[in-house]
Amino acid sequence: MQATRLISKLLFYFSRLMALLYGAFFLLSAIALSTGWGLELRENGQYFSVNYPFSEKHMLNGDYNASYIFLYFLSVIFWYFLFCWLLGNVFRVFFQPRLFTDNGVRHLRNFYLANFLLPLLHVIATLLFDTLEADAVALVLLHAVVGVFAYFLAAIFRQGLQLQKEQDLYI
């Protein structure tokens, strides 16, 4: 169990780092696109680049139109911020002193619900305003599979929590 705790702790810190990076990219992009600070338009305003802060070096690039910016750029960066944050919560469950807790089940439930619902809502929003790309469908299916595994894990944790509570009553 020590190896599991060590690996989960390392993955927790890695997922938190990734979440912070996605959060920083989201904030920088939102500021650049709303204020023009650090934004560079290219090819007659058809494309944009968000530059690294206080530099002219490109960090993120995209098509400069509203549907792309909201449906394929900002929302996706924010979604992966949230994904990494929730994934970190799942990894945190595995290095706690007690494995089966209400908090652990809640983190797993939040993770599988986010993997089921958010990509589906994103696809619906995209279909209302734009055409759906094949890569987006593949990512939605991938998140659905991750959600299924997280659902099974949450069911196992619910059962373990119930057995643990029954065992605590007998002691």
Backbone as CSV, one residue per row, in Angstrom:
resi,resn,N_x,N_y,N_z,CA_x,CA_y,CA_z,C_x,C_y,C_z
1,MET,0.824,-1.197,0.000,0.000,0.000,0.000,0.866,1.258,0.000
2,GLN,2.107,1.158,0.472,2.989,2.320,0.501,3.293,2.825,-0.907
3,ALA,3.469,1.885,-1.857,3.739,2.290,-3.244,2.539,3.040,-3.816
4,THR,1.337,2.563,-3.510,0.120,3.230,-3.984,0.022,4.642,-3.425
5,ARG,0.342,4.773,-2.147,0.294,6.111,-1.534,1.326,7.049,-2.151
6,LEU,2.516,6.543,-2.399,3.559,7.372,-2.995,3.187,7.790,-4.413
7,ILE,2.739,6.840,-5.222,2.362,7.146,-6.608,1.182,8.106,-6.639
8,SER,0.184,7.867,-5.786,-0.982,8.759,-5.784,-0.600,10.163,-5.331
9,LYS,0.348,10.269,-4.412,0.789,11.593,-3.964,1.518,12.318,-5.092
10,LEU,2.383,11.598,-5.806,3.084,12.199,-6.942,2.097,12.622,-8.035
11,LEU,1.131,11.771,-8.326,0.135,12.110,-9.348,-0.762,13.257,-8.898
12,PHE,-1.037,13.324,-7.598,-1.810,14.444,-7.063,-1.084,15.765,-7.334
13,TYR,0.212,15.821,-7.005,0.965,17.056,-7.206,1.118,17.374,-8.693
14,PHE,1.293,16.353,-9.522,1.393,16.579,-10.964,0.074,17.116,-11.525
15,SER,-1.038,16.529,-11.109,-2.337,17.003,-11.621,-2.645,18.408,-11.120
16,ARG,-2.232,18.733,-9.898,-2.419,20.101,-9.405,-1.581,21.085,-10.212
17,LEU,-0.337,20.700,-10.519,0.517,21.549,-11.351,-0.122,21.774,-12.715
18,MET,-0.634,20.706,-13.322,-1.296,20.834,-14.625,-2.542,21.719,-14.515
19,ALA,-3.294,21.560,-13.440,-4.479,22.397,-13.243,-4.086,23.865,-13.133
20,LEU,-3.025,24.135,-12.387,-2.578,25.525,-12.248,-2.100,26.087,-13.581
21,LEU,-1.418,25.266,-14.385,-0.987,25.731,-15.710,-2.186,26.012,-16.614
22,TYR,-3.152,25.094,-16.646,-4.358,25.336,-17.442,-5.103,26.567,-16.942
23,GLY,-5.173,26.745,-15.616,-5.831,27.924,-15.069,-5.123,29.206,-15.476
24,ALA,-3.791,29.183,-15.454,-3.019,30.363,-15.870,-3.219,30.633,-17.362
25,PHE,-3.212,29.577,-18.182,-3.449,29.754,-19.618,-4.839,30.328,-19.867
26,PHE,-5.832,29.833,-19.107,-7.190,30.342,-19.265,-7.255,31.819,-18.906
27,LEU,-6.695,32.178,-17.761,-6.740,33.583,-17.332,-5.996,34.496,-18.302
28,LEU,-4.792,34.098,-18.720,-4.035,34.909,-19.671,-4.789,35.060,-20.994
29,SER,-5.381,33.971,-21.459,-6.121,34.022,-22.718,-7.366,34.883,-22.596
30,ALA,-8.099,34.735,-21.508,-9.311,35.532,-21.314,-8.968,37.019,-21.219
31,ILE,-7.895,37.339,-20.502,-7.467,38.740,-20.400,-7.035,39.261,-21.764
32,ALA,-6.239,38.481,-22.481,-5.753,38.919,-23.795,-6.911,39.115,-24.769
33,LEU,-7.840,38.180,-24.798,-8.933,38.270,-25.765,-9.948,39.350,-25.400
34,SER,-10.070,39.667,-24.120,-11.036,40.700,-23.736,-10.438,42.100,-23.734
35,THR,-9.137,42.222,-23.480,-8.531,43.556,-23.404,-7.567,43.866,-24.544
36,GLY,-7.080,42.824,-25.215,-6.090,43.033,-26.269,-4.660,43.025,-25.755
37,TRP,-4.473,42.970,-24.416,-3.133,42.937,-23.833,-2.506,41.569,-24.091
38,GLY,-1.387,41.537,-24.777,-0.701,40.283,-25.081,-1.332,39.526,-26.234
39,LEU,-2.191,40.192,-26.991,-2.864,39.559,-28.123,-2.274,40.095,-29.422
40,GLU,-2.018,39.208,-30.328,-1.512,39.606,-31.641,-2.413,38.992,-32.705
41,LEU,-2.964,39.845,-33.560,-3.785,39.372,-34.672,-2.900,39.189,-35.896
42,ARG,-3.145,38.113,-36.634,-2.324,37.809,-37.799,-3.215,37.558,-39.010
43,GLU,-2.610,37.699,-40.168,-3.259,37.443,-41.465,-4.615,38.147,-41.562
44,ASN,-4.550,39.469,-41.467,-5.730,40.339,-41.585,-6.808,40.018,-40.552
45,GLY,-6.413,39.653,-39.352,-7.370,39.396,-38.278,-8.042,38.044,-38.349
46,GLN,-7.534,37.153,-39.168,-8.140,35.822,-39.288,-7.695,34.910,-38.150
47,TYR,-6.474,35.084,-37.662,-5.916,34.261,-36.594,-5.416,35.150,-35.469
48,PHE,-5.292,34.565,-34.279,-4.751,35.307,-33.152,-3.674,34.480,-32.466
49,SER,-2.849,35.177,-31.729,-1.854,34.552,-30.866,-1.907,35.250,-29.515
50,VAL,-1.961,34.461,-28.473,-1.825,34.983,-27.121,-0.354,34.821,-26.778
51,ASN,0.285,35.925,-26.448,1.721,35.906,-26.162,1.991,35.621,-24.698
52,TYR,3.209,35.110,-24.445,3.649,34.982,-23.066,3.625,36.368,-22.433
53,PRO,3.351,36.456,-21.140,3.295,37.775,-20.497,4.599,38.553,-20.674
54,PHE,4.454,39.813,-21.015,5.569,40.753,-21.158,6.573,40.324,-22.225
55,SER,6.084,39.654,-23.266,6.980,39.281,-24.365,6.190,39.293,-25.671
56,GLU,6.893,39.091,-26.753,6.277,39.020,-28.073,6.247,37.576,-28.582
57,LYS,6.614,36.625,-27.743,6.663,35.217,-28.138,5.277,34.590,-28.002
58,HIS,4.836,33.902,-29.044,3.504,33.297,-29.066,3.413,32.123,-28.093
59,MET,2.289,32.078,-27.368,2.050,30.995,-26.425,0.920,30.101,-26.925
60,LEU,-0.204,30.692,-27.292,-1.374,29.958,-27.779,-1.881,30.626,-29.044
61,ASN,-2.316,29.821,-29.994,-2.789,30.336,-31.285,-4.188,29.804,-31.579
62,GLY,-4.931,30.544,-32.396,-6.253,30.084,-32.783,-6.868,30.943,-33.861
63,ASP,-8.067,30.523,-34.301,-8.846,31.289,-35.264,-9.532,32.432,-34.532
64,TYR,-9.548,33.597,-35.145,-10.113,34.763,-34.485,-11.567,34.942,-34.903
65,ASN,-12.430,34.083,-34.357,-13.871,34.257,-34.509,-14.540,33.791,-33.220
66,ALA,-15.699,34.339,-32.934,-16.337,34.144,-31.632,-16.649,32.687,-31.335
67,SER,-17.167,31.948,-32.310,-17.530,30.561,-32.016,-16.293,29.732,-31.689
68,TYR,-15.204,29.944,-32.407,-13.977,29.205,-32.106,-13.446,29.591,-30.725
69,ILE,-13.403,30.873,-30.440,-12.842,31.343,-29.175,-13.609,30.765,-27.994
70,PHE,-14.936,30.763,-28.060,-15.723,30.291,-26.919,-15.891,28.776,-26.893
71,LEU,-16.104,28.149,-28.054,-16.405,26.719,-28.080,-15.180,25.819,-28.135
72,TYR,-14.118,26.278,-28.761,-12.961,25.397,-28.942,-11.703,25.893,-28.233
73,PHE,-11.729,27.073,-27.704,-10.516,27.614,-27.098,-10.698,27.819,-25.591
74,LEU,-11.429,28.843,-25.190,-11.554,29.155,-23.769,-12.263,28.055,-22.978
75,SER,-13.370,27.546,-23.509,-14.103,26.526,-22.760,-13.296,25.243,-22.616
76,VAL,-12.528,24.880,-23.635,-11.717,23.659,-23.562,-10.578,23.827,-22.555
77,ILE,-9.937,24.993,-22.555,-8.869,25.231,-21.577,-9.446,25.193,-20.161
78,PHE,-10.607,25.821,-19.966,-11.224,25.800,-18.641,-11.627,24.390,-18.247
79,TRP,-12.181,23.612,-19.187,-12.601,22.244,-18.903,-11.405,21.397,-18.467
80,TYR,-10.255,21.568,-19.103,-9.090,20.773,-18.696,-8.492,21.260,-17.380
81,PHE,-8.655,22.529,-17.062,-8.314,23.000,-15.720,-9.156,22.242,-14.693
82,LEU,-10.463,22.208,-14.925,-11.380,21.536,-14.005,-11.097,20.037,-13.946
83,PHE,-10.844,19.422,-15.091,-10.535,17.994,-15.151,-9.305,17.677,-14.291
84,CYS,-8.232,18.435,-14.474,-7.005,18.177,-13.712,-7.219,18.419,-12.223
85,TRP,-8.001,19.422,-11.871,-8.276,19.699,-10.463,-9.057,18.546,-9.835
86,LEU,-10.107,18.079,-10.518,-10.911,16.972,-10.004,-10.109,15.669,-9.977
87,LEU,-9.252,15.481,-10.970,-8.393,14.302,-10.988,-7.445,14.321,-9.789
88,GLY,-6.925,15.476,-9.451,-6.088,15.602,-8.260,-6.847,15.220,-7.000
89,ASN,-8.125,15.594,-6.924,-8.945,15.208,-5.774,-9.082,13.688,-5.685
90,VAL,-9.197,13.029,-6.840,-9.284,11.571,-6.855,-7.971,10.961,-6.370
91,PHE,-6.854,11.465,-6.848,-5.566,10.938,-6.401,-5.353,11.176,-4.909
92,ARG,-5.859,12.289,-4.402,-5.713,12.591,-2.980,-6.395,11.527,-2.117
93,VAL,-7.477,10.960,-2.618,-8.206,9.929,-1.878,-7.294,8.759,-1.514
94,PHE,-6.362,8.418,-2.398,-5.578,7.201,-2.232,-4.389,7.346,-1.279
95,PHE,-4.093,8.548,-0.800,-3.017,8.641,0.183,-3.510,9.145,1.539
96,GLN,-4.811,9.095,1.752,-5.369,9.455,3.053,-5.238,8.265,4.024
97,PRO,-5.258,8.538,5.328,-5.124,7.443,6.304,-6.233,6.393,6.172
98,ARG,-7.453,6.854,5.930,-8.579,5.928,5.699,-8.947,6.012,4.227
99,LEU,-9.011,4.855,3.591,-9.270,4.815,2.161,-10.745,5.053,1.845
100,PHE,-11.635,4.396,2.571,-13.063,4.488,2.286,-13.708,5.528,3.193
101,THR,-13.962,6.712,2.614,-14.586,7.796,3.371,-15.685,8.425,2.520
102,ASP,-16.579,9.153,3.176,-17.617,9.887,2.444,-16.985,10.898,1.495
103,ASN,-15.917,11.532,1.953,-15.221,12.523,1.136,-14.641,11.876,-0.131
104,GLY,-14.053,10.701,0.014,-13.497,9.996,-1.149,-14.566,9.633,-2.160
105,VAL,-15.692,9.142,-1.673,-16.807,8.795,-2.567,-17.312,10.049,-3.269
106,ARG,-17.388,11.156,-2.545,-17.849,12.417,-3.137,-16.897,12.886,-4.246
107,HIS,-15.590,12.797,-4.011,-14.622,13.205,-5.034,-14.734,12.320,-6.281
108,LEU,-14.903,11.037,-6.087,-15.071,10.134,-7.235,-16.369,10.433,-7.984
109,ARG,-17.446,10.710,-7.242,-18.716,11.049,-7.885,-18.589,12.342,-8.700
110,ASN,-17.959,13.352,-8.128,-17.765,14.608,-8.864,-16.960,14.386,-10.139
111,PHE,-15.947,13.523,-10.048,-15.092,13.254,-11.195,-15.862,12.534,-12.303
112,TYR,-16.638,11.487,-11.953,-17.347,10.790,-13.028,-18.492,11.625,-13.585
113,LEU,-19.153,12.409,-12.754,-20.218,13.271,-13.282,-19.646,14.329,-14.232
114,ALA,-18.510,14.909,-13.868,-17.876,15.902,-14.744,-17.465,15.274,-16.066
115,ASN,-16.978,14.041,-16.042,-16.550,13.380,-17.270,-17.728,12.953,-18.137
116,PHE,-18.871,12.714,-17.526,-20.065,12.390,-18.315,-20.763,13.650,-18.829
117,LEU,-21.000,14.599,-17.943,-21.880,15.718,-18.267,-21.213,16.864,-19.018
118,LEU,-20.049,17.303,-18.578,-19.440,18.479,-19.206,-19.104,18.277,-20.685
119,PRO,-18.489,17.158,-21.077,-18.257,16.978,-22.518,-19.560,16.892,-23.312
120,LEU,-20.583,16.251,-22.739,-21.868,16.158,-23.424,-22.513,17.535,-23.584
121,LEU,-22.470,18.344,-22.534,-23.007,19.707,-22.627,-22.213,20.543,-23.629
122,HIS,-20.919,20.322,-23.671,-20.074,21.045,-24.632,-20.438,20.665,-26.065
123,VAL,-20.693,19.386,-26.312,-21.090,18.939,-27.653,-22.433,19.554,-28.038
124,ILE,-23.376,19.584,-27.109,-24.689,20.173,-27.398,-24.545,21.653,-27.728
125,ALA,-23.761,22.370,-26.936,-23.541,23.795,-27.204,-22.869,23.986,-28.561
126,THR,-21.917,23.141,-28.877,-21.224,23.248,-30.163,-22.183,22.997,-31.316
127,LEU,-23.032,21.993,-31.180,-23.990,21.697,-32.249,-24.990,22.832,-32.459
128,LEU,-25.281,23.585,-31.404,-26.207,24.706,-31.537,-25.594,25.872,-32.305
129,PHE,-24.264,26.051,-32.189,-23.637,27.240,-32.752,-22.618,26.976,-33.851
130,ASP,-22.178,25.740,-34.009,-21.095,25.460,-34.950,-21.169,23.989,-35.348
131,THR,-20.261,23.584,-36.202,-20.186,22.177,-36.579,-19.232,21.449,-35.635
132,LEU,-19.508,20.195,-35.430,-18.712,19.391,-34.510,-17.557,18.752,-35.268
133,GLU,-16.371,18.847,-34.706,-15.188,18.262,-35.321,-15.005,16.833,-34.838
134,ALA,-14.397,15.990,-35.665,-14.195,14.582,-35.325,-13.325,14.419,-34.087
135,ASP,-12.336,15.282,-33.932,-11.475,15.209,-32.746,-12.270,15.449,-31.467
136,ALA,-13.253,16.324,-31.543,-14.076,16.615,-30.378,-14.902,15.390,-29.989
137,VAL,-15.427,14.691,-30.968,-16.194,13.472,-30.690,-15.304,12.429,-30.037
138,ALA,-14.083,12.286,-30.532,-13.155,11.317,-29.945,-12.843,11.673,-28.492
139,LEU,-12.651,12.944,-28.192,-12.381,13.350,-26.811,-13.586,13.122,-25.903
140,VAL,-14.781,13.354,-26.415,-15.990,13.111,-25.627,-16.103,11.622,-25.300
141,LEU,-15.833,10.773,-26.284,-15.882,9.331,-26.038,-14.805,8.897,-25.042
142,LEU,-13.631,9.481,-25.151,-12.554,9.171,-24.205,-12.945,9.560,-22.783
143,HIS,-13.541,10.736,-22.626,-13.980,11.154,-21.294,-15.127,10.293,-20.786
144,ALA,-15.965,9.802,-21.678,-17.034,8.891,-21.260,-16.440,7.599,-20.700
145,VAL,-15.402,7.079,-21.343,-14.743,5.869,-20.852,-14.100,6.123,-19.490
146,VAL,-13.425,7.259,-19.342,-12.836,7.621,-18.048,-13.942,7.740,-17.000
147,GLY,-15.073,8.322,-17.397,-16.205,8.454,-16.484,-16.762,7.109,-16.049
148,VAL,-16.811,6.145,-16.967,-17.296,4.806,-16.624,-16.378,4.154,-15.590
149,PHE,-15.070,4.240,-15.808,-14.136,3.662,-14.847,-14.240,4.361,-13.494
150,ALA,-14.390,5.666,-13.495,-14.542,6.397,-12.240,-15.854,6.026,-11.552
151,TYR,-16.899,5.774,-12.340,-18.178,5.341,-11.770,-18.023,3.991,-11.080
152,PHE,-17.348,3.046,-11.740,-17.115,1.741,-11.131,-16.283,1.873,-9.858
153,LEU,-15.271,2.703,-9.907,-14.430,2.927,-8.728,-15.248,3.542,-7.597
154,ALA,-16.123,4.483,-7.916,-16.985,5.091,-6.902,-17.930,4.052,-6.299
155,ALA,-18.449,3.136,-7.131,-19.323,2.077,-6.619,-18.558,1.165,-5.668
156,ILE,-17.324,0.834,-6.002,-16.489,0.009,-5.125,-16.233,0.754,-3.816
157,PHE,-15.954,2.046,-3.902,-15.700,2.833,-2.692,-16.954,2.970,-1.842
158,ARG,-18.127,3.101,-2.466,-19.380,3.152,-1.690,-19.577,1.846,-0.921
159,GLN,-19.336,0.721,-1.605,-19.469,-0.581,-0.955,-18.439,-0.726,0.164
160,GLY,-17.208,-0.321,-0.095,-16.172,-0.387,0.938,-16.511,0.488,2.137
161,LEU,-17.057,1.661,1.874,-17.453,2.561,2.958,-18.566,1.936,3.790
162,GLN,-19.537,1.323,3.118,-20.636,0.673,3.831,-20.113,-0.476,4.697
163,LEU,-19.225,-1.304,4.138,-18.651,-2.406,4.912,-17.816,-1.895,6.074
164,GLN,-17.090,-0.817,5.856,-16.263,-0.226,6.909,-17.131,0.312,8.034
165,LYS,-18.258,0.957,7.690,-19.160,1.470,8.714,-19.798,0.338,9.506
166,GLU,-20.158,-0.739,8.812,-20.726,-1.907,9.512,-19.684,-2.507,10.442
167,GLN,-18.441,-2.596,9.986,-17.355,-3.146,10.807,-17.115,-2.263,12.024
168,ASP,-17.185,-0.950,11.850,-17.000,-0.030,12.982,-18.095,-0.194,14.023
169,LEU,-19.317,-0.575,13.604,-20.417,-0.781,14.543,-20.179,-2.030,15.394
170,TYR,-19.521,-3.024,14.844,-19.301,-4.263,15.578,-18.189,-4.137,16.604
171,ILE,-17.316,-3.183,16.431,-16.157,-3.066,17.343,-16.529,-2.383,18.622
